[in-house]
Amino acid sequence: MNPFATTALTYVLLATVAASGHLFAECHPPPAYEARLQQLKTQVEGFPLAHMEGLAYLELKCWPEARASFAAALANANTQPGDDGLNRVAWAEALLDLTSGYEAWSSGDLNLAKAIFLRRSDEVNPSDVSSLANFALAELLLQSPDDAVWSKLELNLQILDGRGFWQARRYLLIYGLTASNCEERLNMLEKRLEGPSTVQDRLANQILLADILRRSNRVAEAALLVHDIERDVGRKAISPDLRAQYLRTCAAIASQQSRTGDQDAQKRYSIFASAFGALYVEN
C-alpha cells in the first residue's frame, strides 16, 4: 500500500499547519517519518516517487523540498510520450502551483493564496490537487473570511460532502456561523444522526456536533458529548483523519474550559494536544 497516498488525514494536517510555524526546523522529519520516506524509494520510482515525496513534504510543511520533488516529477513527465506524458506534465504543474498557494499562505499573502487555491479547486484539476485546494481554501476562509470567494467554493464543498467527505461538511457548518443560525445548523446535524449511517459517518457527525456546540458557547454540552463517544473513537475502525479531528475538538473544548481557571481542563488540553501531535508524526 502506498504510505503517502493523499488521504483525508493529509487534508486535515495541511489545513492545521499551513498558517503556523514550521513543525520541523529546516525540514527534519521525525525518525519514523524519515524511515517511511526511505522505504518509499524502494517501492516506486520516477514520476510516482517524486509525486508521493512531494505530497509527503507538503504534509510536513517543507515547501522547498515539496517544490523540488514536484519539479522532479515535471522533469520526468516531460520525458514521457503521448497523452500520458502530457497528463503528467499538467499534474506536476498543478502541484507546483498548489505549493505556491501554501507558500503564499505561510508568508501572509492571503489574497494570492486564495487566488491559487480557487483556481486549483475546480474538478478539471487532478483529484488530489482539487481536494487539497478546496480544503486549504476553506480553512483559509475561516481565518480570513471572504464571502465572494466562499460563494465560488461552497458548491464544491457541497459536492464533496455528498461524496462522503465529512471535512467538507465541517467547513459548510462552520463558515459564517452566528448566534442566529447556529440552531439551524445544529438541527441539521441532529437530523443526520437520526437517520441510518455507517459507524464512521455517525461519529463524524457527533464530533462535528460537539464542535458546533462549543463554537455556540454550549461548552458543557460539547464536553459531555465528546466524553460519551470517547470509547467508540478509541475502539471502532475509523479513519486517522477523523480521530485527529476528535482530538482537535477535545483540545479546543478543554482550552475553552481552562479559560475559567479550570486547572483540570488545562491538563486535559495538554494531553489532547500532545496526542494530536503524536498522531501527526505516526501517520
C-alpha positions in Angstrom: 0.0 0.0 0.0 1.3 3.5 -0.8 2.3 5.0 2.5 2.0 8.5 1.2 -1.2 8.4 -0.9 -3.2 11.6 -0.5 -5.6 10.8 2.3 -8.1 12.8 4.2 -5.6 12.9 7.1 -3.3 14.9 4.8 -6.1 17.4 4.2 -6.7 17.8 8.0 -3.0 18.2 8.7 -2.2 20.6 5.9 -5.2 22.7 6.9 -4.0 22.7 10.5 -0.3 23.7 9.9 -0.4 25.8 6.8 -0.6 29.1 8.6 1.6 28.1 11.6 5.3 27.9 12.0 7.5 25.1 10.8 6.8 21.9 12.6 10.3 20.6 11.7 13.1 23.2 11.6 14.9 23.0 8.2 12.7 20.1 7.3 14.0 17.4 9.7 11.1 14.8 9.7 10.7 12.6 12.8 12.7 9.4 12.5 9.6 7.3 11.8 8.5 9.6 9.0 12.1 9.7 7.6 12.1 5.9 7.6 8.9 5.8 5.6 10.3 8.3 3.1 13.3 6.0 2.6 11.0 2.9 2.3 9.1 4.7 -0.4 12.2 4.9 -2.5 12.4 1.1 -2.6 8.8 0.7 -3.7 8.4 3.2 -6.6 10.5 5.4 -8.9 10.2 8.1 -11.4 7.1 10.2 -11.5 5.2 8.2 -8.8 8.1 8.6 -6.4 8.6 12.3 -6.9 4.8 12.8 -6.7 4.4 11.0 -3.4 7.5 12.5 -1.9 6.2 15.9 -2.8 2.9 15.2 -1.1 4.7 14.0 2.0 6.8 17.2 2.1 3.7 19.3 1.7 2.2 17.5 4.7 5.4 18.3 6.7 5.2 21.9 5.5 8.6 21.6 3.9 7.9 23.9 0.9 11.3 23.9 -0.8 11.5 20.1 -0.6 8.0 19.7 -1.9 8.7 22.1 -4.8 11.9 20.2 -5.7 10.0 16.9 -5.7 7.2 18.2 -7.9 9.9 19.8 -10.2 11.5 16.4 -10.5 8.0 14.9 -11.3 7.6 17.5 -14.0 11.1 16.7 -15.5 10.2 13.1 -15.6 6.8 13.8 -17.1 8.4 15.7 -19.9 10.3 12.6 -21.0 7.1 10.5 -21.3 5.5 10.2 -24.7 1.9 10.7 -25.7 -1.2 11.7 -23.7 0.1 10.0 -20.5 3.2 12.3 -20.6 1.0 15.4 -21.2 -1.4 14.5 -18.4 1.5 14.0 -16.0 3.0 17.4 -17.1 -0.3 19.1 -16.3 -0.5 17.2 -13.0 3.0 18.2 -11.9 2.4 21.8 -12.9 -0.8 21.9 -10.9 1.1 20.5 -7.8 3.8 23.2 -8.2 1.1 25.8 -8.4 -0.6 24.4 -5.3 2.7 24.5 -3.5 2.9 28.2 -4.4 -0.5 28.6 -2.7 0.8 27.1 0.6 3.9 29.3 0.4 1.8 32.4 -0.1 -0.5 31.5 2.8 2.5 30.8 5.1 4.1 34.1 4.1 0.9 36.1 4.8 0.0 36.8 1.2 -3.6 35.7 1.7 -5.1 37.2 -1.5 -2.5 35.3 -3.6 -3.1 32.1 -1.7 -6.9 32.4 -2.2 -6.5 33.0 -5.9 -4.2 30.0 -6.4 -6.4 27.6 -4.3 -9.5 28.8 -6.0 -8.2 28.1 -9.5 -6.9 24.7 -8.3 -10.2 23.8 -6.6 -12.0 23.1 -9.8 -12.6 19.4 -10.7 -10.8 19.9 -14.0 -7.6 19.6 -11.9 -6.3 16.2 -10.7 -8.3 14.9 -7.8 -5.6 15.1 -5.2 -4.9 18.7 -6.2 -8.5 19.8 -6.3 -9.3 18.2 -2.9 -6.3 19.7 -1.2 -7.1 23.1 -2.8 -10.7 23.0 -1.7 -9.9 22.2 1.9 -7.0 24.6 2.1 -9.1 27.4 0.7 -11.9 26.6 3.1 -9.5 26.7 6.1 -8.0 29.9 4.9 -11.5 31.5 4.6 -12.2 30.6 8.2 -9.1 32.7 9.1 -9.8 35.4 6.5 -13.5 35.4 5.6 -14.3 36.4 2.1 -17.9 35.9 1.1 -17.2 36.5 -2.6 -14.7 33.7 -2.7 -16.8 31.5 -0.5 -19.7 31.7 -2.9 -17.4 30.2 -5.5 -16.2 27.5 -3.2 -19.4 26.5 -1.5 -20.8 24.3 -4.3 -17.5 22.3 -4.5 -17.8 21.6 -0.7 -21.4 20.5 -1.1 -20.3 18.1 -3.8 -17.5 16.7 -1.6 -19.9 16.4 1.3 -22.3 14.4 -0.9 -19.4 12.1 -1.7 -18.8 11.4 2.0 -16.1 13.9 2.9 -17.0 15.0 6.4 -14.3 17.7 6.2 -16.4 19.5 3.6 -19.4 19.2 5.9 -17.4 20.8 8.7 -16.5 23.8 6.6 -20.1 24.2 5.4 -21.2 24.2 9.1 -18.5 26.5 10.5 -18.2 29.2 7.8 -20.5 32.1 8.7 -21.7 30.5 11.9 -23.5 33.1 14.1 -25.9 33.1 17.0 -28.8 33.5 14.6 -28.0 30.4 12.5 -26.3 28.1 15.0 -29.6 26.3 15.9 -30.4 25.6 12.3 -27.0 24.0 11.8 -27.3 22.0 15.0 -30.7 20.8 13.9 -29.3 19.7 10.6 -26.7 17.6 12.3 -29.2 16.1 14.7 -31.4 15.1 11.8 -28.5 13.4 10.2 -27.8 11.5 13.4 -31.4 10.3 13.4 -31.1 8.5 10.1 -29.2 5.4 9.2 -25.4 5.8 8.8 -22.1 4.0 9.0 -20.1 4.0 12.2 -17.6 6.4 10.6 -20.3 8.9 9.4 -22.2 8.7 12.7 -19.0 9.5 14.7 -18.1 12.3 12.3 -21.5 13.9 12.8 -21.2 13.6 16.6 -17.7 15.1 16.6 -19.0 18.0 14.3 -22.0 18.4 16.6 -19.7 18.8 19.6 -17.6 21.4 17.7 -20.6 23.5 16.7 -21.9 23.3 20.3 -18.5 24.6 21.5 -18.5 27.4 19.0 -22.0 28.3 20.1 -20.7 28.6 23.7 -22.5 25.5 24.8 -19.2 24.1 26.1 -20.6 21.8 28.8 -22.8 20.0 26.3 -19.9 19.7 23.9 -17.7 18.2 26.7 -20.4 15.7 27.6 -20.8 14.6 24.0 -17.1 14.0 23.3 -16.8 12.1 26.6 -19.8 9.9 25.6 -18.2 8.9 22.3 -14.6 8.6 23.6 -14.8 4.8 23.8 -16.1 4.4 20.2 -13.5 6.7 18.8 -10.8 4.6 20.5 -12.2 1.2 19.6 -14.1 1.5 16.3 -12.4 1.2 13.0 -12.4 4.8 11.9 -10.0 6.7 9.7 -7.0 8.5 11.2 -8.3 11.9 10.0 -11.5 11.5 12.0 -9.5 10.5 15.1 -7.4 13.6 14.5 -10.5 15.8 14.4 -11.8 14.3 17.6 -8.5 15.2 19.3 -8.6 18.7 17.9 -12.2 19.2 19.1 -11.4 17.8 22.6 -8.4 20.1 22.8 -10.5 23.1 21.8 -13.2 22.3 24.4 -10.6 21.9 27.1 -8.9 25.1 26.1 -12.2 27.0 26.4 -12.9 25.4 29.8 -9.4 26.3 31.1 -10.1 30.0 30.5 -12.3 30.0 33.5 -9.4 28.8 35.7 -10.2 25.1 35.5 -6.8 23.5 36.1 -8.0 20.0 35.2 -9.1 21.4 31.9 -5.6 22.7 31.2 -4.2 19.3 31.9 -6.8 17.7 29.5 -5.8 20.3 26.9 -2.1 19.3 27.2 -3.0 15.6 26.9 -5.2 16.1 23.8 -2.8 18.5 22.1 0.1 16.0 22.7 -2.0 13.1 21.3 -2.8 15.1 18.2 0.9 15.8 17.7 1.7 12.1 18.1 -0.9 11.2 15.5 0.6 13.6 13.1 4.1 12.0 13.5 2.8 8.4 13.3 0.6 8.9 10.2 
